[in-house]
Amino acid sequence: MLESLRRLLSGGDRRSQAQAVRALARVRKDRALVRDLVALTSDEDWLVAMRALDLIEKLAFEHPDWIAPHKRVFIGPLADSDEWEIRLQVVRALPLFDWTAVEGRRVVAILKRDVDHEQLFVKAWALDSLATLSLAHPRLRPIVRRYLRSFEQSGSRALAARARQIRKRLDRAS
């Protein structure tokens, strides 16, 4: 099945999804295929790896229990990818799981690094995820507040809007 999934995730360019929708449907029908998706995140074709990680991230939102045994894929080498699309999927998935203390330090390091990423989507989602983690880990709140101010003063309407959304969410949770 690994090769079958790989074929569905191959081809096109970074803006296309190849046949990822079909691959996702297969995995939803057969949870055992999650292992194959995880294996594909190490594929030599970065587009296949990115699409596999994208599907894992989608499944993490739908079925976190399916992905939890494989969650380390999000804090491994892919977290340091040069491709912003991969980094985006990583930062979006990180707050979905419970992490050990050691893993948690890696998670926070990834998010703190990527909140300064040059790509706005990565930057915005890294802060969003850091803010989500701060709900359970109050020691992160001063860092989040500092970045909220930075986003609000950045001159970017998109970052300022994201900062306002995060601030409202945090205020509601307090």
N, C-alpha and C positions, 0 to 999 in steps of 0.2 A: 504493500500500500504506500510505502514511502515514495517510491518512484512515481506512482500514480498521482500523489499529492504534489510532488515536485513538478510534474508536467503541467498541472493546473496553475502553479505559481510562476511558471517560466514565461519569458517573452515580454514584448512591449518595452516601454521605457518607465522612468520613475513616476510618471503621472498616471500610468495605467495600472489596473488591478489584475491584469491577465484574467484568469478564471477563478479568482480568489473566492468569489461568492459560492461557486460550486464546491470548492474545497471546504469552505466553512460549513456548508450544508452536510457534507459527508462526515465531518468531525462531530457536528451536533447529533448526528444519528448514531455514531460509534465513538463514544468517549475514549476508547483505547487508542484512537488515532492522535490524541493529544501528544503522545510520546513521539510520533513521527513528525508532528509539527515542530516540537522542540528540537528534534534532531536537525530539521531543515534550517533552523536559525544559525547553524554553522556552515551552511552551504557556501561553496566557493563563489557562486553568483550572488552578489549582494542584494540584487532585487528579489531573489527567492528568499533569502534570509530576512529581508525587510517585510515581505508579504507574510511569511510564516509568523514573524513576531507580531505583525499587525493582527493576525487572526487570534493569536494567543492573547493579546491585549483585549480584543473584543470578547473572547470567551471569559477572560478574567472578570469583566464587568457582569456578564451573564451568569457564570458558574465559577465563582472564585475557588470553590472546593475542587474543581477539576484541575485548576492551574496551580493551586497552592503547592503540590508536591514538586512542581517544576519552577517555582518562583525565582530560584537563584539565576535563571536565565536573564532576569532583568537587572541583576547586579554584577554579572560576569562581564566578559570582554565587550559584549554589545553595548553596554552602558558607556563605553569609551569610544564608540564608533565616530568616524569622521563624517558620517552621513546624518544630517539633521533629522531626517525622517525616522531613523532608528532611535535617535536620542529622544524624539518626541514620544514615541510609543513607550519607551522606558519610563520617562518621568510621569506619564499619565498612569501607568500601572502600579508604581511603587506604593502609593498609599492604600492599595486594595488588600494588602497582606499584613499579617503579623510577622514581625522579624525578631530574631534573637538580638541581644545587645550588640554583638559584633556585626551582624548583618545590618542592624539599625544604624550603626555608625557609617557604614558604606552607603546606605540609602540617603542619609542626611548629607554626606559628602557629595554624592552625585547631584542632589537637588540644589545644594548651595553653589556648586560649580555651574550647573546649567541655568540657574537664574541669571547668570551673567552671559549666557550664550548669545551669539550675534543674531541668531534667527529668532524673530519675535514669538513664534508659536512655541518654541522650546522654552524660551525665557518665561513666557506667561504661564505655561503649564507647570513648569518647575516651581514657580512661586505658588500656584494653586495647590499643588501637591504638598509642598512644604507647609502651607497654611492648614491643609487637612490634617497632616500629621501633628501640627501644633495643638490641635484640639485634644489629643491624647497625651501630648508631651509639651506641657506649658513652657519648658525651658527654651523651646524654639520660637516662642511668640515675639521676643525682642528682635530676633533676626527677621521674622516675617514683617513686623511693623517697620523696620528700617527699609526693607525692600518695597513695601507698600508706598512709603513716602518717596522713594527713588522712582518708582513707576509713575506716581502722580506728578512728579516734577520732570519727567523725562522728555516732555514735548511730544510724545507719541500718544495720540488719542486712544489707540487700541490698548496700550499698556495702562493708561489712566483709567479707562473703562474697566479693565480686568481688575485693577486695584480696588476700585469702588465695589465691584461685585464680591470680591474676596472679603473686603472690610465688612460689608453687610452680613455676609455669611458668618463671619467670626463674631460680630456683634450679637446676632441672633442666638448663637451657641453659648454666649457668655451668660 
